Amino acid sequence: MIFTNRHLPLIEGRPNRFQHDDFHPGNLLVHSGAYVTAIDFNRYDWGDPYHDFLKIAYFSREIGIPFSIGQIDGYFNGEIPEDFWNLYALYTALTIFGTITWTLEVVPEQIDSMIDRIRTVLVDHRNFETTIPIWYKH
């Protein structure tokens, strides 16, 4: 709670853009080892483009850390803005409780795996004492 309260002012003035809002490997089509397109836009909305990265914390890093690092590095062409990690961690932290609610309402049989993902998020961010997850290494 202290982490989110301290970082909430970062959201002010952020851009508002179209976003997929469920961007993770399960919603990507790949052919012959190359990205083709993203699918499943039924959760699309408008918001901070950095918000679209939070699925890395819950899904992509579980499937592949190299993919997760590549998604971030590729988007920013290796030049990650100074504010990115603070916002990434903030959006990831703010989503924890909503993720539990969504899972209980939509796929209650997956609550144990979602709680495991949340535990992983907490470990990755050292209970949000750090904004850069421990898996992100260069």
N, C-alpha and C positions, 0 to 999 in steps of 0.2 A: 504494500500500500504506500509506503514511504517513497519507493522508487517511482511509482506511477504519478503520485502527487507532485514530486519534484520535477518530473519530465513533461507533464501535461502542457506547460506553456510552449513547448516545441511544436505543437500541432497548429498553433495560431499562424495564419498566413500561408499555410502549405497549399500547394496547387490542388486543384480539383479537376481530375481527369477521368475518362472512362477507364474502367479496370475490369479484368476478368473476375477477380475476387475468389478464385478457386484454382489458381495456377500451381500445379504440381505434376509430377511425372504421370500420374494416373489419368490426367486430362491432356496428354500430349500424344500426337501421332508421329511415329518415327518410321521411316522406310529406308532400308539399306544403310542403317546406321546414321541417318541424317534426319534432323527435325523437319517435319512437314507442316504441322499446324497445331493449334490448341483447339480443343473441343470442350463441350459442356459449359456453355455460357449462361446457364440458368441462374447463376448467383451474381451476375454482373451488377455493377453499380458505379457510382462516381465517388472519387475520393483521392487521397494522396497516393501517387504512384508507388511510393515506398510501402504502402500497406499491402500491395500485392505480393510482397516478399515474405510475409509472415507464414505462409504455408510451408516454407522451407523448414521452419522450426518444428512443425508438427508432422510433416509427411516426407518432404524431399530428403532431408538429412538422414532419415531412417532408411531410405532406399539407396542413397548414395551421397556421401560427403563430397567426392570430386564433382558430381553433378551440381550440388548445392553451391560449392565455391565457384564453379564455372558460370552458374546463373548470375551470381552477383558480379563477379569480375567481368563477364561478358557484357552485361547490361551497362556497366560503367566504363567499359573499355580499359579496365585496370586502374582507373582513377576514382576511387571511392570517395565521395564527398564527406567532409568532416562530420556533418550532421546525420549521415545515414545510419550508423550503428546505434546511436541514441534513439532514433525513431524506430528502427527495426525492433530493438528491445522493448520499447514502449508499446508498440502495436502487439507484439508477441505477448507481453504481460497482460495487456488489457483484454486479450482474447481468451485467457485461461477460463474464466467463469462462464463466458458465453459458449465456449467449446463444450463444457460439461452439460449445460442446458440443451444445446443443439443435439448432442449425442443421445441424451436421455429421451428427447422428443422424437428423433428421427430414426436412430439405430441403437436402441437401448441395449441390445445384445453385444454391442461393441464398447460399452462403458469401461470395462477393465483395460482394454487396449488403449483407449483414449487417456485414461488416468496414467498408464505407463508412459505415454507420449508426454504428458504434462510433467511427470517426474523427470523425464529426460531433458525437457526444456529447462527445468529448474536447475538441474546439474550442469547443463551446457552454459548457463548464465550465472552459475554459482549463486543461486537464489537471487538473481538480479543485482548482485554486487558488481558485476561486469556487464557491459553492453555487447561486447564482441564475444560470440559463443566460443567455447573452448575448441570446437572442431575446425574453426576457421584458421587455417595456417598458411603462411606463404613461405 
